[in-house]
Amino acid sequence: MSEMDDWVAEVSAELGLDGSVVPVKEVLDVARDVAHNVLRPGAPVSAYLLGLAVGAGADPAEAAAKISALALRRATPAG
């Protein structure tokens, strides 16, 4: 088990959540895309928004892809 897996399991247990369903790769991808293409402080906020969307029933991979696409569009010069 990686340190990330250990951390996710520990936090999930503390919050009474099922850590096995945490889409770690998707969350990290969103954070990277937002931090590098929009602004660094937007990364944790976007990860939180991803969590809200998933909590409301959105598919984690689809929601993450939408956020990443928005961030990547910000980085692409118009025209």
Order of alpha helices (4+ residues) and beta strands (2+ residues): alpha-alpha-alpha-alpha
